[in-house]
Amino acid sequence: MEIKYSEKAVKQFKKIHKGDRKSAAIILQSIETYAVKPSRSVNVKVLKGKYGNLKRLRAGNYRIIFEDDKNVI
């Protein structure tokens, strides 16, 4: 599965990485783990309402909001 980051996501990640490298590593590891084996990720939930086409991945104290179309996240 291919991972594509939005410009806003890259900007936010750089801020997190600058202040807390451990959390940044957890975030990257969580995203990569989900990309390899999405069925084994227990920290993923489908959002409701107008965001119903998006998913939320919990990584430590952070939440990653993403769209999963089976080939690209």
C-alpha positions in Angstrom: 0.0 0.0 0.0 1.3 3.4 -0.9 1.4 6.3 1.6 0.9 9.9 0.5 1.2 12.8 2.9 -0.6 16.1 2.4 1.4 19.3 2.7 -0.4 20.1 6.0 0.5 16.7 7.4 4.2 17.1 6.6 4.2 20.6 8.2 2.6 19.3 11.4 4.9 16.3 11.5 8.0 18.5 11.3 6.6 20.5 14.3 6.1 17.3 16.3 9.5 15.9 15.3 11.2 19.1 16.4 9.7 19.0 19.8 9.3 15.3 20.5 11.2 12.8 18.4 9.9 9.8 20.3 6.3 10.7 19.5 7.3 11.3 15.9 8.8 7.8 15.7 5.6 6.3 17.1 3.5 8.1 14.5 5.6 6.9 11.6 5.7 3.4 12.9 1.9 3.3 13.4 1.3 4.6 9.8 3.8 2.1 8.3 2.3 -0.8 10.3 -1.2 0.0 9.1 0.0 0.3 5.5 1.5 -3.2 5.7 -1.3 -5.0 7.7 -4.4 -2.9 7.9 -6.5 -5.8 9.3 -4.2 -6.1 12.4 -4.5 -2.5 13.5 -6.7 -2.3 16.5 -6.3 1.5 17.0 -8.2 2.4 13.8 -11.8 3.5 13.8 -14.1 4.7 11.0 -15.3 8.3 11.6 -19.0 9.1 11.6 -21.2 11.8 10.2 -19.9 14.0 7.4 -16.4 12.4 7.9 -17.7 8.9 7.4 -15.3 8.2 4.5 -12.3 8.9 6.7 -10.5 6.7 9.4 -8.7 7.6 12.6 -5.5 5.9 13.7 -4.4 6.4 17.3 -0.6 6.8 17.7 0.3 7.6 21.3 -1.2 11.0 22.2 -1.8 11.8 18.6 -4.6 10.9 16.1 -4.0 10.5 12.4 -7.0 11.2 10.2 -6.7 9.5 6.7 -8.6 8.2 3.8 -8.0 4.6 2.9 -8.8 3.6 -0.7 -7.1 0.1 -0.5 -4.1 1.2 -2.6 -3.2 4.6 -1.1 -3.5 6.1 2.3 
